[in-house]
Structures are given as structure tokens and as C-alpha cells.
Amino acid sequence: MTATEAFTLEVKENGRVFLPVAFRQSMGIHSGDRLIARVAEKGKAELVTAEHAIASARGMFAHLTVDGESLAEELIAERRREAAE
């Protein structure tokens, strides 16, 4: 999907929104997938897949990790050492 592609969505009476097949395909959305809707400003929203949001969050914190090291494993090992004392 390019930035110039646009889709018209209609909000039904019960608040449901139908996502056209072409939209779902271009976003890689499948039945059961979770989406996150963010209000950017009044009248403007952003719709992202949960997978994309997680990848973005991981990217924001990537600079805090050391290559090849698991901070979770390091914390678990530290806690085990403390418990053994």
C-alpha cells in the first residue's frame, strides 16, 4: 500500500466498521488479528496492527540492549543468586 491509497470506511449503527478486502490484504490483516486505533488529533486517526505496534516499541528500546545478552536472563540469574544467599 502506498501513502496515497485511501479507503472509505463506513461506521454502522452498532459502531462496527467494515474493512474492505483490499485494505486488509495491503495491511496483512487476517481474521482474529488485533488492531490498535490511535486518535492523532480531532478528526484524524491511525490504525496499526498490534504486531506493528510491538515491533515499533521494541525498536524504540533497542538501543538499551547489548547484542547477544538477554536482560531478562541476567535479571533471573541475579535473583537466583540473591535467593541462594
VMD Tcl script that builds the backbone (N, CA, C; Angstrom):
set m [mol new atoms 255]
animate dup $m
set s [atomselect $m all]
$s set {name element resname resid chain x y z} {
  {N N MET 1 A 0.851 -1.182 0.000}
  {CA C MET 1 A 0.000 0.000 0.000}
  {C C MET 1 A 0.890 1.237 0.000}
  {N N THR 2 A 0.584 2.169 -0.820}
  {CA C THR 2 A 1.341 3.418 -0.848}
  {C C THR 2 A 0.638 4.442 0.024}
  {N N ALA 3 A 1.328 5.515 0.337}
  {CA C ALA 3 A 0.757 6.552 1.194}
  {C C ALA 3 A -0.423 7.243 0.531}
  {N N THR 4 A -0.546 7.118 -0.782}
  {CA C THR 4 A -1.632 7.800 -1.476}
  {C C THR 4 A -2.901 6.961 -1.571}
  {N N GLU 5 A -2.828 5.670 -1.208}
  {CA C GLU 5 A -4.018 4.837 -1.253}
  {C C GLU 5 A -4.957 5.247 -0.133}
  {N N ALA 6 A -6.227 5.302 -0.455}
  {CA C ALA 6 A -7.228 5.659 0.549}
  {C C ALA 6 A -8.426 4.728 0.413}
  {N N PHE 7 A -9.048 4.443 1.517}
  {CA C PHE 7 A -10.215 3.576 1.551}
  {C C PHE 7 A -11.316 4.295 2.306}
  {N N THR 8 A -12.530 4.178 1.819}
  {CA C THR 8 A -13.668 4.752 2.509}
  {C C THR 8 A -14.280 3.681 3.392}
  {N N LEU 9 A -14.389 3.984 4.675}
  {CA C LEU 9 A -14.963 3.063 5.640}
  {C C LEU 9 A -16.254 3.666 6.172}
  {N N GLU 10 A -17.211 2.802 6.461}
  {CA C GLU 10 A -18.490 3.280 6.966}
  {C C GLU 10 A -18.727 2.716 8.358}
  {N N VAL 11 A -19.088 3.596 9.285}
  {CA C VAL 11 A -19.419 3.175 10.638}
  {C C VAL 11 A -20.903 2.842 10.659}
  {N N LYS 12 A -21.193 1.605 11.025}
  {CA C LYS 12 A -22.582 1.146 11.081}
  {C C LYS 12 A -23.215 1.591 12.391}
  {N N GLU 13 A -24.521 1.395 12.471}
  {CA C GLU 13 A -25.297 1.845 13.624}
  {C C GLU 13 A -24.742 1.311 14.942}
  {N N ASN 14 A -24.275 0.074 14.961}
  {CA C ASN 14 A -23.773 -0.516 16.198}
  {C C ASN 14 A -22.284 -0.235 16.436}
  {N N GLY 15 A -21.690 0.630 15.630}
  {CA C GLY 15 A -20.295 1.020 15.792}
  {C C GLY 15 A -19.302 0.153 15.053}
  {N N ARG 16 A -19.771 -0.848 14.338}
  {CA C ARG 16 A -18.869 -1.718 13.588}
  {C C ARG 16 A -18.399 -1.027 12.311}
  {N N VAL 17 A -17.136 -1.307 11.980}
  {CA C VAL 17 A -16.547 -0.756 10.766}
  {C C VAL 17 A -16.100 -1.930 9.902}
  {N N PHE 18 A -16.494 -1.944 8.644}
  {CA C PHE 18 A -16.100 -2.981 7.700}
  {C C PHE 18 A -14.801 -2.570 7.030}
  {N N LEU 19 A -13.814 -3.456 7.050}
  {CA C LEU 19 A -12.540 -3.187 6.381}
  {C C LEU 19 A -12.550 -3.927 5.050}
  {N N PRO 20 A -12.484 -3.211 3.940}
  {CA C PRO 20 A -12.512 -3.854 2.625}
  {C C PRO 20 A -11.365 -4.851 2.449}
  {N N VAL 21 A -11.593 -5.859 1.616}
  {CA C VAL 21 A -10.597 -6.897 1.360}
  {C C VAL 21 A -9.273 -6.283 0.925}
  {N N ALA 22 A -9.297 -5.337 0.007}
  {CA C ALA 22 A -8.054 -4.722 -0.487}
  {C C ALA 22 A -7.284 -4.059 0.655}
  {N N PHE 23 A -7.986 -3.437 1.569}
  {CA C PHE 23 A -7.356 -2.801 2.730}
  {C C PHE 23 A -6.712 -3.855 3.613}
  {N N ARG 24 A -7.456 -4.907 3.937}
  {CA C ARG 24 A -6.939 -5.980 4.796}
  {C C ARG 24 A -5.719 -6.645 4.165}
  {N N GLN 25 A -5.788 -6.874 2.871}
  {CA C GLN 25 A -4.658 -7.505 2.189}
  {C C GLN 25 A -3.429 -6.605 2.212}
  {N N SER 26 A -3.602 -5.339 1.955}
  {CA C SER 26 A -2.457 -4.428 1.924}
  {C C SER 26 A -1.844 -4.245 3.311}
  {N N MET 27 A -2.651 -4.412 4.352}
  {CA C MET 27 A -2.162 -4.292 5.729}
  {C C MET 27 A -1.700 -5.632 6.292}
  {N N GLY 28 A -2.014 -6.724 5.589}
  {CA C GLY 28 A -1.662 -8.053 6.090}
  {C C GLY 28 A -2.524 -8.467 7.264}
  {N N ILE 29 A -3.773 -8.016 7.269}
  {CA C ILE 29 A -4.700 -8.296 8.368}
  {C C ILE 29 A -5.491 -9.564 8.064}
  {N N HIS 30 A -5.584 -10.433 9.084}
  {CA C HIS 30 A -6.337 -11.672 8.949}
  {C C HIS 30 A -7.387 -11.752 10.057}
  {N N SER 31 A -8.349 -12.606 9.876}
  {CA C SER 31 A -9.400 -12.796 10.866}
  {C C SER 31 A -8.790 -13.082 12.235}
  {N N GLY 32 A -9.248 -12.382 13.241}
  {CA C GLY 32 A -8.750 -12.572 14.604}
  {C C GLY 32 A -7.584 -11.684 14.980}
  {N N ASP 33 A -6.975 -11.002 13.999}
  {CA C ASP 33 A -5.860 -10.101 14.308}
  {C C ASP 33 A -6.358 -8.933 15.152}
  {N N ARG 34 A -5.474 -8.414 15.976}
  {CA C ARG 34 A -5.812 -7.247 16.790}
  {C C ARG 34 A -5.244 -5.995 16.125}
  {N N LEU 35 A -6.028 -4.946 16.171}
  {CA C LEU 35 A -5.621 -3.652 15.625}
  {C C LEU 35 A -5.640 -2.628 16.741}
  {N N ILE 36 A -4.811 -1.620 16.612}
  {CA C ILE 36 A -4.790 -0.527 17.578}
  {C C ILE 36 A -5.149 0.748 16.843}
  {N N ALA 37 A -6.163 1.434 17.345}
  {CA C ALA 37 A -6.593 2.705 16.760}
  {C C ALA 37 A -6.128 3.822 17.689}
  {N N ARG 38 A -5.402 4.767 17.132}
  {CA C ARG 38 A -4.918 5.914 17.897}
  {C C ARG 38 A -5.536 7.179 17.331}
  {N N VAL 39 A -5.988 8.031 18.210}
  {CA C VAL 39 A -6.509 9.322 17.777}
  {C C VAL 39 A -5.325 10.273 17.707}
  {N N ALA 40 A -4.982 10.696 16.494}
  {CA C ALA 40 A -3.845 11.596 16.289}
  {C C ALA 40 A -4.234 13.031 16.638}
  {N N GLU 41 A -5.387 13.401 16.248}
  {CA C GLU 41 A -5.966 14.714 16.548}
  {C C GLU 41 A -7.446 14.616 16.214}
  {N N LYS 42 A -8.207 15.598 16.588}
  {CA C LYS 42 A -9.641 15.537 16.331}
  {C C LYS 42 A -9.896 15.364 14.834}
  {N N GLY 43 A -10.604 14.284 14.486}
  {CA C GLY 43 A -10.927 14.020 13.095}
  {C C GLY 43 A -9.878 13.224 12.343}
  {N N LYS 44 A -8.787 12.849 13.031}
  {CA C LYS 44 A -7.726 12.103 12.371}
  {C C LYS 44 A -7.291 10.943 13.277}
  {N N ALA 45 A -7.253 9.736 12.680}
  {CA C ALA 45 A -6.862 8.555 13.446}
  {C C ALA 45 A -5.832 7.746 12.678}
  {N N GLU 46 A -5.139 6.882 13.407}
  {CA C GLU 46 A -4.155 5.978 12.828}
  {C C GLU 46 A -4.547 4.572 13.238}
  {N N LEU 47 A -4.518 3.648 12.303}
  {CA C LEU 47 A -4.867 2.261 12.562}
  {C C LEU 47 A -3.643 1.407 12.266}
  {N N VAL 48 A -3.146 0.688 13.283}
  {CA C VAL 48 A -1.961 -0.149 13.111}
  {C C VAL 48 A -2.240 -1.546 13.654}
  {N N THR 49 A -1.531 -2.527 13.113}
  {CA C THR 49 A -1.658 -3.873 13.644}
  {C C THR 49 A -0.919 -3.926 14.980}
  {N N ALA 50 A -1.375 -4.795 15.864}
  {CA C ALA 50 A -0.705 -4.953 17.156}
  {C C ALA 50 A 0.745 -5.386 16.933}
  {N N GLU 51 A 0.958 -6.228 15.927}
  {CA C GLU 51 A 2.311 -6.689 15.600}
  {C C GLU 51 A 3.215 -5.507 15.255}
  {N N HIS 52 A 2.702 -4.571 14.477}
  {CA C HIS 52 A 3.483 -3.388 14.111}
  {C C HIS 52 A 3.775 -2.526 15.345}
  {N N ALA 53 A 2.779 -2.358 16.203}
  {CA C ALA 53 A 2.961 -1.545 17.408}
  {C C ALA 53 A 4.031 -2.151 18.312}
  {N N ILE 54 A 4.027 -3.486 18.452}
  {CA C ILE 54 A 5.030 -4.162 19.278}
  {C C ILE 54 A 6.413 -3.990 18.670}
  {N N ALA 55 A 6.524 -4.166 17.365}
  {CA C ALA 55 A 7.812 -4.006 16.688}
  {C C ALA 55 A 8.336 -2.577 16.855}
  {N N SER 56 A 7.452 -1.602 16.770}
  {CA C SER 56 A 7.852 -0.204 16.948}
  {C C SER 56 A 8.354 0.041 18.364}
  {N N ALA 57 A 7.651 -0.520 19.346}
  {CA C ALA 57 A 8.063 -0.347 20.741}
  {C C ALA 57 A 9.422 -0.993 20.981}
  {N N ARG 58 A 9.620 -2.185 20.427}
  {CA C ARG 58 A 10.915 -2.844 20.571}
  {C C ARG 58 A 12.017 -1.996 19.934}
  {N N GLY 59 A 11.707 -1.404 18.804}
  {CA C GLY 59 A 12.680 -0.559 18.120}
  {C C GLY 59 A 13.056 0.656 18.939}
  {N N MET 60 A 12.093 1.217 19.667}
  {CA C MET 60 A 12.356 2.397 20.484}
  {C C MET 60 A 13.348 2.091 21.602}
  {N N PHE 61 A 13.350 0.829 22.088}
  {CA C PHE 61 A 14.202 0.465 23.208}
  {C C PHE 61 A 15.407 -0.380 22.802}
  {N N ALA 62 A 15.589 -0.593 21.512}
  {CA C ALA 62 A 16.680 -1.437 21.026}
  {C C ALA 62 A 18.042 -0.915 21.455}
  {N N HIS 63 A 18.184 0.390 21.550}
  {CA C HIS 63 A 19.472 0.970 21.926}
  {C C HIS 63 A 19.864 0.651 23.372}
  {N N LEU 64 A 18.932 0.144 24.172}
  {CA C LEU 64 A 19.214 -0.166 25.569}
  {C C LEU 64 A 19.727 -1.594 25.773}
  {N N THR 65 A 19.724 -2.397 24.713}
  {CA C THR 65 A 20.160 -3.786 24.845}
  {C C THR 65 A 21.592 -3.944 24.368}
  {N N VAL 66 A 22.213 -4.992 24.865}
  {CA C VAL 66 A 23.563 -5.344 24.444}
  {C C VAL 66 A 23.429 -6.571 23.559}
  {N N ASP 67 A 24.056 -6.543 22.396}
  {CA C ASP 67 A 23.955 -7.654 21.453}
  {C C ASP 67 A 24.306 -8.984 22.112}
  {N N GLY 68 A 23.431 -9.971 21.914}
  {CA C GLY 68 A 23.685 -11.315 22.403}
  {C C GLY 68 A 23.361 -11.528 23.865}
  {N N GLU 69 A 22.981 -10.499 24.593}
  {CA C GLU 69 A 22.666 -10.638 26.008}
  {C C GLU 69 A 21.177 -10.468 26.236}
  {N N SER 70 A 20.636 -11.313 27.079}
  {CA C SER 70 A 19.233 -11.210 27.449}
  {C C SER 70 A 19.152 -10.563 28.825}
  {N N LEU 71 A 18.564 -9.392 28.882}
  {CA C LEU 71 A 18.440 -8.711 30.163}
  {C C LEU 71 A 17.524 -9.476 31.098}
  {N N ALA 72 A 16.540 -10.161 30.544}
  {CA C ALA 72 A 15.632 -10.964 31.361}
  {C C ALA 72 A 16.396 -12.113 32.009}
  {N N GLU 73 A 17.229 -12.801 31.227}
  {CA C GLU 73 A 18.021 -13.905 31.769}
  {C C GLU 73 A 19.002 -13.395 32.824}
  {N N GLU 74 A 19.588 -12.250 32.588}
  {CA C GLU 74 A 20.509 -11.651 33.543}
  {C C GLU 74 A 19.799 -11.344 34.857}
  {N N LEU 75 A 18.592 -10.799 34.783}
  {CA C LEU 75 A 17.813 -10.479 35.979}
  {C C LEU 75 A 17.433 -11.755 36.730}
  {N N ILE 76 A 17.020 -12.786 36.013}
  {CA C ILE 76 A 16.655 -14.057 36.645}
  {C C ILE 76 A 17.866 -14.648 37.369}
  {N N ALA 77 A 19.013 -14.639 36.717}
  {CA C ALA 77 A 20.232 -15.167 37.338}
  {C C ALA 77 A 20.582 -14.376 38.595}
  {N N GLU 78 A 20.435 -13.066 38.531}
  {CA C GLU 78 A 20.730 -12.217 39.698}
  {C C GLU 78 A 19.798 -12.555 40.849}
  {N N ARG 79 A 18.525 -12.708 40.553}
  {CA C ARG 79 A 17.538 -13.038 41.602}
  {C C ARG 79 A 17.828 -14.398 42.208}
  {N N ARG 80 A 18.255 -15.363 41.384}
  {CA C ARG 80 A 18.588 -16.695 41.901}
  {C C ARG 80 A 19.802 -16.637 42.825}
  {N N ARG 81 A 20.800 -15.827 42.449}
  {CA C ARG 81 A 21.972 -15.674 43.306}
  {C C ARG 81 A 21.575 -15.066 44.647}
  {N N GLU 82 A 20.710 -14.053 44.617}
  {CA C GLU 82 A 20.261 -13.411 45.849}
  {C C GLU 82 A 19.474 -14.386 46.723}
  {N N ALA 83 A 18.640 -15.229 46.084}
  {CA C ALA 83 A 17.828 -16.182 46.842}
  {C C ALA 83 A 18.689 -17.273 47.477}
  {N N ALA 84 A 19.820 -17.585 46.845}
  {CA C ALA 84 A 20.704 -18.640 47.335}
  {C C ALA 84 A 21.516 -18.174 48.539}
  {N N GLU 85 A 21.658 -16.888 48.732}
  {CA C GLU 85 A 22.469 -16.341 49.833}
  {C C GLU 85 A 21.786 -16.468 51.166}
}
mol reanalyze $m
mol bondsrecalc $m
mol representation Tube
mol addrep $m
